[in-house]
Amino acid sequence: MRRNRSSLFSDLGFLVFLVLVFICIVYIAGSPDHYIQNIVILNIAFLLALVTYFTTVTAGLVLNLAFIFGYGSFIIYQTVSQGDTIGVGTYFWLIMTPLLTVVLWVFTASIRELQAENERLERRTANLAAVDENTDLRNSISFQKDANLFTGISTRYQIPLTLLVIKVKYWNEIRRLIPGEQLSEAIYDVSQLSQSSIRTNDALYLLDKEDATWGLLLFTDREGAKIVIERIKLKLQELNDTDFSHKYKVNLGLKIGAMQYDAETIENPFDFIVQAKKQLEYDV
């Protein structure tokens, strides 16, 4: 109902704006003696309306008040100095200019509302999406849900659970060297590398796409995680010698930190990530 009402106001505003523009054209055509002056004022009226569109209606009305004051002063000057009489044309532009501003604001109000709603929906969709659209990997939202399940299994059945946090070294510098269209492809290739190094019951997550950071949940202890780390780094070295260096013109390096789950020191999934990221400092 609210959207229909906004759409109705927008349609009415558009129709009224067209009517006002038509009236302005008829008035200008009917006053050939003041053609240049009327064209200048009409352009000012459109400029004020555009300013209102890109700012607020309050700013537009304030500018209209300034215009009315300036135009009124000009008319008074002409009346006093040249003896001109104040005609209908004077009142026409004093009324038409703020009318154009208000009507254009009404016309564009629903458009701005729809744009704002679209941005809200996009943010909400991004926050609710559990899978990255480019790599098909689960993201941090999935990690939060799965980590609660995995930590519960680890605690109940006394199975060691370790989180690996994988980060590309010097990613901010590397992304300046790789063309924009290849960034997602590079992230996908590293994701595939990590995915091929784990078992089917282990889980890989893309925690931060902008900073090229992954998370691996492994049902193993720190010693078992070291084996996975060595396997990932060995495969990376092999790819650097063949594909990566030729494809992206750079050698990719990884920093990997491992943190074994401890219910007494790790309060929640995000705390798990933070403590695992701290371990990145020891991998140089």
MIBAVO-809164 format. One line per 2 residues: their letters; for each residue y, z, x of N, C-alpha, C. Coordinates in steps of 0.001 Angstrom, whole numbers. Last residue first. Layout:
N
a = Y:Z:X:Y:Z:X:Y:Z:X  ...
! end
This chain:
284
vd = -16515:9123:55848:-15492:8306:56501:-16078:7050:57100  -17051:11409:53703:-17670:10116:54017:-16588:9205:54570
ye = -15652:13575:52992:-16547:13751:54127:-17258:12469:54510  -14265:12863:50757:-13498:13153:51962:-14370:13273:53197
lq = -16060:12769:48710:-15672:11490:49318:-14923:11722:50634  -16236:15245:47607:-17198:14937:48661:-16899:13597:49346
kk = -14454:15119:45560:-14067:15876:46753:-14986:15577:47920  -15920:13823:43630:-14879:13072:44342:-14412:13798:45597
aq = -17476:15918:42690:-18131:14843:43424:-17116:14023:44208  -15525:17421:41401:-16205:18002:42559:-16938:16947:43371
vi = -14783:15582:39392:-13792:16079:40351:-14473:16629:41592  -17183:15267:37917:-16580:14124:38630:-15622:14597:39716
fd = -17487:17874:36933:-18557:17275:37736:-17991:16119:38564  -15249:18075:35366:-15334:18933:36544:-16414:18414:37491
fp = -16067:16349:33385:-14926:15970:34218:-14867:16821:35486  -18279:17737:32210:-18463:16462:32909:-17297:16071:33806
ne = -17856:21299:33053:-17909:20178:32120:-18055:18878:32905  -18276:23251:35044:-18042:23662:33662:-18226:22528:32663
it = -20089:24199:37716:-19588:22990:37056:-19491:23268:35564  -21193:26594:38539:-19946:26149:39188:-19322:24927:38521
ea = -23488:27021:37057:-22592:28151:37293:-21239:27718:37855  -24967:24691:37009:-24365:25149:35759:-23358:26270:35967
dy = -24733:22192:39205:-24963:23625:39190:-24219:24184:37981  -25739:19071:40479:-25291:19862:39336:-25706:21323:39464
qm = -24578:17879:43586:-25693:18293:42745:-25205:19243:41663  -22744:15163:44571:-22636:16551:44121:-23799:16873:43208
ag = -21575:12872:47001:-22680:13357:46176:-22468:14826:45842  -19643:9933:47622:-19745:11391:47616:-20826:11837:46645
ik = -18944:7162:49545:-19841:7722:48542:-19905:9239:48713  -17099:4291:50064:-17153:5729:50320:-17969:6345:49186
lg = -17698:1024:51351:-17815:2009:50296:-17739:3422:50847  -16116:-2127:52050:-16736:-880:52487:-16716:126:51355
ln = -16206:-5628:52332:-16030:-4461:51473:-16774:-3268:52054  -14427:-7935:54126:-15632:-7119:54128:-15360:-5857:53311
vk = -13043:-10982:52748:-12898:-9616:53275:-14273:-8959:53286  -13367:-13346:51391:-12641:-13388:52675:-12348:-11997:53237
yk = -14949:-13547:49189:-13674:-12854:49021:-12833:-12799:50299  -17083:-15171:50123:-16559:-15316:48773:-15159:-14740:48635
hs = -17711:-14417:52690:-17390:-15810:52422:-16684:-15975:51072  -18163:-11699:52438:-17178:-12153:53426:-16781:-13602:53197
fd = -20197:-11620:50412:-18868:-11049:50222:-17826:-11628:51175  -22639:-12975:51423:-21841:-13420:50265:-20401:-12934:50282
td = -23389:-12045:54244:-23723:-13315:53588:-22679:-13709:52540  -22561:-9655:55212:-22951:-10669:56205:-23219:-12026:55571
nl = -22221:-8247:52885:-21041:-8555:53697:-21339:-9645:54703  -24891:-7927:52128:-24031:-8810:51349:-22755:-9176:52098
eq = -25720:-6083:54071:-26383:-7388:53994:-25523:-8389:53219  -24069:-3960:53447:-23943:-4591:54756:-24575:-5977:54749
lk = -25066:-3316:50930:-23682:-3772:51075:-23482:-4488:52395  -27598:-2432:51569:-27457:-3664:50786:-26041:-4217:50877
lk = -26860:-96:52944:-27608:-1148:53634:-27491:-2466:52885  -25606:1376:50954:-24811:927:52106:-25528:-171:52880
ir = -27795:1840:49242:-26610:1105:48769:-25814:551:49945  -29486:3327:50902:-29955:2052:50342:-28772:1201:49882
ei = -27997:5589:51421:-28333:4710:52541:-28777:3341:52042  -27936:6615:48793:-26691:6263:49490:-26971:5295:50622
vi = -30633:7154:48321:-29944:6145:47505:-28663:5680:48191  -30975:9188:50207:-31776:7960:50323:-31111:6832:49538
ka = -29295:11129:49234:-28983:10524:50533:-29753:9224:50728  -30595:11948:46930:-29371:11160:46777:-28994:10486:48089
ge = -32611:13503:48004:-32970:12233:47379:-31753:11338:47195  -30987:15606:48861:-31756:14840:49847:-32184:13495:49274
rd = -29959:16608:46470:-29049:16025:47467:-29797:15182:48488  -32356:15549:43918:-31534:16524:44612:-30669:15824:45655
tf = -32340:13671:40816:-32847:13976:42143:-31943:15011:42779  -31521:11705:38698:-32406:12859:38558:-33101:13093:39896
ll = -28176:10691:38934:-29536:10567:39465:-30318:11844:39199  -25541:8826:37970:-26247:10050:37631:-27715:9879:38002
lg = -22810:7506:39555:-24257:7356:39415:-24856:8713:39103  -19715:5872:39035:-20473:7111:39035:-21953:6821:38812
wt = -17090:4116:40770:-18283:4178:39941:-18894:5575:40018  -13925:2648:41054:-14721:3864:41256:-15873:3885:40258
ad = -11418:1052:41295:-12755:634:41725:-13633:1833:42069  -9089:1685:40084:-9279:2228:41435:-10663:1919:41983
ek = -9376:415:37647:-8189:137:38446:-8365:590:39887  -11736:1508:36611:-11695:93:36977:-10522:-223:37892
dl = -13507:4253:36892:-12097:3868:37011:-12032:2439:37515  -16255:4407:36314:-15365:5516:35964:-13893:5109:35965
ly = -18851:2868:35239:-17590:2434:35853:-16528:3441:35438  -22096:4166:35913:-20886:4149:35080:-19711:3625:35905
la = -25615:4211:35676:-24440:3782:36431:-23263:3657:35477  -28466:6324:35732:-27386:5707:34954:-26180:5423:35838
dn = -32090:6136:35953:-30791:6585:36446:-29688:5786:35748  -34337:4874:35115:-33939:6052:34355:-32662:6697:34891
tr = -34694:2821:36942:-34326:2464:35568:-33872:3669:34756  -33100:3623:40107:-34241:3492:39209:-33770:3228:37785
is = -30856:1638:42156:-31288:2851:41467:-32497:2553:40591  -29850:-670:43180:-30286:337:44150:-30816:1605:43490
sq = -28789:-2335:41319:-30068:-2736:41902:-30632:-1696:42861  -26339:-1113:40831:-27372:-1093:39794:-28750:-1414:40371
sl = -24882:-1702:43117:-25251:-317:42846:-26395:-234:41841  -24663:-4493:42764:-25242:-3939:43993:-25713:-2507:43759
qs = -23317:-4646:40380:-24683:-5154:40443:-25403:-4622:41671  -20875:-3591:41245:-21641:-2901:40200:-23097:-3342:40227
vd = -20040:-5528:43011:-20348:-4194:43541:-21165:-3396:42527  -19688:-7605:41125:-20656:-7755:42219:-21035:-6406:42816
yi = -17632:-6567:39479:-18956:-6859:38915:-20017:-6952:40007  -15534:-6473:41283:-16030:-5225:40697:-17420:-5427:40108
ae = -15268:-9227:41705:-15632:-8359:42827:-16181:-7028:42324  -14471:-10031:39152:-15731:-10542:39702:-16200:-9687:40875
sl = -12032:-8816:38932:-13101:-8406:38023:-14451:-8862:38536  -10720:-10286:40998:-10852:-8830:41062:-11991:-8332:40184
qe = -10265:-12964:40709:-11510:-12575:41371:-11712:-11063:41422  -7805:-13337:39599:-8943:-13732:38777:-10273:-13324:39397
gp = -6103:-12512:41722:-6247:-11695:40524:-7475:-12029:39704  -7479:-12859:45039:-6751:-13388:43877:-7077:-12596:42617
il = -7284:-10319:47461:-8160:-11058:46563:-7346:-11583:45393  -5312:-8883:48681:-5848:-10040:49397:-6731:-10913:48519
rr = -4778:-6787:47077:-3652:-7681:47378:-4132:-8954:48067  -7126:-5426:47077:-6786:-6141:45853:-5573:-7037:46042
ie = -7074:-4156:49565:-7971:-5295:49359:-7554:-6102:48134  -5301:-2046:49179:-4948:-3100:50127:-5791:-4352:49881
nw = -6671:-549:47290:-5293:-969:47004:-4839:-2082:47932  -9102:-4:48606:-9075:-918:47473:-7657:-1410:47171
yk = -10126:1351:50844:-8885:568:50974:-8727:-426:49815  -13512:1342:49762:-12511:1752:50754:-11319:792:50741
vk = -14566:1960:46520:-14331:925:47538:-13231:1391:48476  -16732:4623:45714:-15369:4091:45708:-15241:3058:46819
iv = -18888:6542:43795:-18776:5418:44731:-17388:4810:44599  -20447:9540:43390:-19194:8840:43113:-18991:7802:44208
ll = -23406:10744:42066:-22800:10005:43164:-21522:9354:42664  -24759:13729:40977:-23781:12679:40663:-23274:12070:41959
tl = -27994:14919:40277:-26939:14690:41269:-26053:13547:40815  -30201:17364:39211:-29358:16253:38788:-28193:16125:39762
pi = -33518:18661:39147:-32238:18495:39860:-31508:17234:39395  -34807:20297:36392:-34856:19033:37131:-33521:18857:37843
qy = -35343:22388:34587:-35198:22659:36017:-35392:21392:36867  -35245:21940:31940:-36521:21654:32596:-36460:21839:34117
rt = -32646:22806:31249:-33809:23260:30478:-35110:23084:31256  -30912:21572:33115:-30968:23030:33000:-32254:23492:32314
si = -31411:18850:32685:-31564:19430:34014:-31717:20938:33955  -30745:18574:29992:-32135:18351:30413:-32386:18992:31769
gt = -27996:19104:30215:-28837:19949:29380:-30305:19811:29744  -27190:17026:31823:-27098:18381:32362:-27928:19359:31536
fl = -27664:14893:30034:-28417:14988:31285:-28371:16394:31879  -25817:15442:27937:-27260:15346:27673:-28062:15572:28945
na = -23401:15430:29295:-23783:16618:28527:-25278:16628:28231  -23458:12832:30281:-23538:13950:31218:-23915:15235:30500
dk = -23087:11223:28050:-24400:11250:28688:-24555:12454:29613  -20363:11740:27418:-21417:11986:26431:-22776:12142:27109
qf = -19086:11031:29817:-18885:12357:29254:-19990:12705:28255  -19887:8366:30105:-20310:9360:31076:-20186:10776:30506
si = -18584:7129:27994:-20044:7223:27964:-20539:8282:28931  -16031:7429:29092:-16337:8032:27797:-17847:8181:27632
sn = -16134:5957:31439:-16014:7408:31546:-16291:8112:30221  -18551:3359:30552:-17338:3864:31184:-17317:5391:31180
rl = -21264:1144:31268:-20720:2276:30535:-19535:2866:31292  -20790:-2349:31890:-21171:-1011:32339:-20567:38:31418
dt = -20050:-4945:31529:-21072:-4402:30629:-21583:-3043:31085  -17919:-5995:32885:-19119:-5679:33669:-20285:-5204:32819
ne = -15988:-6510:30916:-16243:-7485:31972:-17556:-7254:32708  -15810:-4391:29102:-16063:-5732:28582:-16408:-6740:29662
dv = -17507:-1330:29386:-16487:-2210:29944:-16816:-3652:29585  -18224:715:26617:-18733:-246:27587:-17573:-1106:28079
aa = -17113:2233:24673:-18028:2924:25583:-18537:2015:26684  -13970:2571:23211:-14966:1653:23767:-15809:2376:24805
ln = -11982:4347:22605:-13274:4532:21952:-14361:3640:22527  -9815:3483:24078:-10288:4852:24280:-11679:5071:23694
at = -9496:911:23117:-9812:1099:24533:-10361:2491:24796  -8841:1534:20478:-10066:787:20755:-10484:963:22204
rr = -6392:2812:20863:-7501:3567:20267:-8833:2865:20552  -4879:732:21939:-5118:1935:22748:-6305:2721:22207
el = -4977:-1010:19740:-5525:-1428:21027:-5815:-238:21917  -3676:523:17802:-5077:164:17604:-5726:-278:18908
re = -1116:672:18924:-1884:1900:18695:-3371:1600:18534  -421:-2039:18877:-535:-1352:20159:-1341:-64:20023
ne = -365:-2419:16096:-1313:-3174:16905:-1510:-2520:18264  1770:-788:15392:430:-457:14899:-637:-1179:15714
aq = 3843:-2172:16643:3538:-806:17065:2133:-397:16627  3721:-4566:15172:3518:-4584:16615:3147:-3200:17135
le = 4339:-3604:12620:3021:-4195:12860:2712:-4255:14355  6978:-2785:13097:5986:-1800:12675:4569:-2318:12916
ri = 8206:-5189:13686:8139:-4165:14728:7094:-3107:14389  7874:-6348:11159:7272:-6980:12340:7140:-5972:13466
sa = 9387:-4696:9555:7935:-4698:9366:7224:-5356:10538  11961:-5329:10596:11442:-3956:10633:9925:-3930:10500
tf = 13028:-7829:10304:12201:-7604:11497:11586:-6201:11538  14436:-7586:7877:13435:-8639:8040:12489:-8335:9200
vw = 16227:-5536:8450:15212:-5332:7407:14082:-6345:7569  17769:-6870:10402:17018:-5660:10761:15919:-5377:9735
lv = 18878:-8892:8861:17960:-9255:9940:17144:-8048:10385  20473:-7285:7201:19384:-8084:6622:18394:-8503:7696
vt = 22315:-6163:8996:21408:-5293:8232:20217:-6081:7700  23616:-8481:10010:22957:-7521:10901:21924:-6696:10146
ll = 24677:-9671:7734:23694:-10407:8537:22920:-9459:9443  26501:-7625:7030:25397:-7977:6139:24290:-8719:6895
pt = 28403:-7599:9080:27455:-6479:8982:26282:-6771:8060  29447:-10318:8390:28901:-9965:9714:27985:-8740:9653
mi = 30442:-10326:5726:29254:-11103:6080:28631:-10666:7402  32788:-8767:5679:31617:-8348:4898:30341:-9029:5399
lw = 34495:-10036:7394:34401:-8581:7504:33183:-8042:6739  34340:-12651:6472:33662:-12314:7720:33556:-10804:7919
fy = 35786:-12320:3980:34451:-12928:4054:33715:-12491:5310  38307:-11368:4458:37334:-10438:3885:35901:-10982:3991
tg = 39361:-13780:5501:39391:-12539:6282:38342:-11567:5772  39111:-15608:3455:38335:-15778:4676:38279:-14525:5523
vg = 41053:-14964:1578:39654:-14619:1282:38800:-14687:2546  43925:-13956:3600:43194:-14696:2582:41775:-14198:2395
it = 46971:-12726:4293:45570:-12336:4396:44806:-12976:3251  49335:-15081:5627:48871:-14187:4561:47385:-13878:4770
dg = 51362:-15136:8585:50234:-15607:7784:49878:-14582:6713  53421:-14553:10341:53714:-14531:8914:52589:-15053:8047
qs = 53065:-14273:12987:53192:-15640:12481:53468:-15696:10988  53065:-11513:13451:53763:-12400:14375:54016:-13783:13800
vt = 51657:-10340:11275:52970:-9839:11678:53735:-10870:12496  49298:-11867:11079:50132:-11657:9884:51546:-11238:10276
qy = 48234:-11697:13629:48634:-13005:13101:49570:-12855:11895  47747:-8912:13694:48667:-9520:14668:49165:-10869:14148
ii = 45850:-8701:11661:47143:-8019:11492:48181:-8612:12442  43782:-10144:12871:44373:-10635:11612:45743:-9994:11386
fs = 43217:-8511:15084:43639:-9896:15292:44331:-10445:14037  42365:-6180:13803:43578:-6133:14628:44125:-7529:14862
gy = 40030:-7170:12633:41126:-6693:11783:42432:-6632:12543  38534:-7675:14915:38910:-8792:14058:40060:-8393:13130
gf = 38249:-5037:15923:38894:-6083:16723:39377:-7242:15873  36972:-3754:13749:38251:-3245:14255:38990:-4330:15048
if = 34687:-5330:13539:35612:-5239:12401:36982:-4746:12857  33524:-4827:16060:33948:-6179:15696:34969:-6150:14563
al = 32999:-2097:15828:33909:-2551:16882:34428:-3952:16574  31173:-2254:13737:32429:-1525:13538:33457:-1932:14582
nl = 29157:-3637:15071:29841:-4276:13939:31158:-3579:13622  28353:-1714:16873:28980:-2933:17391:29711:-3679:16276
vl = 27259:45:15000:28383:483:15840:29117:-727:16408  25179:-1520:14033:26278:-1170:13143:27492:-666:13919
ga = 23544:-1701:16319:24109:-2898:15712:25288:-2591:14808  22850:970:16732:23627:270:17758:24288:-976:17167
tv = 21367:1330:14363:22568:2142:14629:23457:1460:15654  19224:-328:14618:20222:-676:13606:21497:127:13820
tt = 18548:-952:18138:18366:-225:16881:19455:-647:15903  17522:-3653:19874:17839:-2234:20074:17517:-1470:18792
fy = 16861:-6195:19124:16297:-5716:20382:16622:-4246:20657  18245:-6426:16687:16798:-6664:16744:16178:-6050:17997
tv = 20900:-6024:17445:20247:-5062:16557:18731:-5195:16620  21313:-8346:18892:21388:-7058:19587:20702:-5977:18757
la = 21173:-10162:16773:20137:-10176:17819:20126:-8874:18608  23517:-9501:15408:22229:-9363:14730:21087:-9334:15743
ll = 25437:-10176:17300:25314:-8771:16886:23967:-8525:16191  25004:-12940:17323:24794:-12155:18547:24615:-10678:18213
fa = 25755:-13678:14745:24358:-13847:15159:24043:-13015:16406  28510:-13043:14962:27681:-12381:13955:26199:-12484:14309
in = 29299:-14838:16943:29395:-13396:17209:28511:-12619:16233  28908:-17204:15550:28110:-16938:16755:28144:-15453:17116
li = 30886:-16859:13588:29469:-16950:13191:28558:-16675:14388  33181:-16941:15163:32842:-15690:14473:31372:-15692:14041
vi = 33070:-19628:15997:33059:-18545:16985:32633:-17231:16335  33269:-20932:13537:32058:-21111:14352:31952:-19991:15381
nq = 35847:-20163:12753:34687:-19729:11969:33378:-19854:12753  37391:-21454:14709:37444:-19997:14567:36215:-19477:13812
iy = 36804:-24135:14188:36466:-23538:15486:36424:-22021:15384  37796:-24435:11474:36392:-24709:11849:35998:-23992:13143
hd = 39949:-24190:9856:39591:-23052:10724:38157:-23191:11245  40085:-26497:8408:41249:-26137:9218:40943:-24991:10180
ps = 37775:-26670:6857:37868:-27495:8075:39048:-27117:8967  36129:-24977:5000:37377:-24579:5663:37533:-25364:6969
ga = 33701:-25705:4027:34820:-25765:3096:36141:-25351:3699  31978:-25232:6102:32229:-26633:5731:33429:-26755:4801
iy = 31987:-22445:6004:32567:-23124:7175:32895:-24579:6843  30681:-22050:3530:32055:-21562:3724:32725:-22275:4892
vi = 28186:-23178:4001:29037:-23735:2947:30488:-23308:3151  27303:-21465:6034:27457:-22904:6299:28381:-23545:5278
ci = 27211:-19012:4681:28103:-19171:5837:28351:-20649:6140  25236:-19563:2786:26599:-19265:2330:27602:-19446:3469
fv = 23051:-19855:4525:23491:-21001:3716:24927:-20794:3220  22885:-17244:5479:23182:-18324:6423:23683:-19552:5671
lv = 22192:-15946:3086:23453:-15624:3755:23849:-16708:4749  19679:-17104:2605:20762:-17286:1631:22112:-17018:2283
lf = 18249:-16176:4822:18450:-17614:4641:19597:-17895:3677  18334:-13422:4239:18955:-13922:5473:19211:-15425:5364
vl = 16833:-13340:1904:18259:-12995:1841:18990:-13511:3075  14318:-14051:2980:14953:-14890:1959:16457:-14619:1877
fg = 13882:-11908:4767:13927:-13284:5254:14642:-14201:4269  13860:-9725:3022:14875:-9803:4061:15024:-11210:4595
ld = 11586:-10337:1529:12899:-10312:865:14025:-10423:1888  9661:-10089:3560:9848:-11372:2868:11214:-11432:2178
sf = 9992:-7366:4222:10182:-8404:5232:10444:-9753:4582  9329:-6105:1851:10686:-5959:2391:10989:-7047:3418
ls = 6612:-6883:1754:7538:-7300:701:8981:-7213:1175  5579:-5606:3999:5550:-7069:3951:6518:-7599:2896
sr = 5908:-2965:3195:6632:-3455:4378:6687:-4972:4389  4113:-2950:1044:5527:-2692:805:6369:-3194:1979
nr = 1702:-3433:2375:2175:-4399:1386:3658:-4218:1109  1515:-1109:3935:1659:-2394:4612:2167:-3446:3646
rm = 1227:809:1932:2394:875:2814:2622:-455:3508  -1202:0:826:0:0:0:1259:0:865
! end
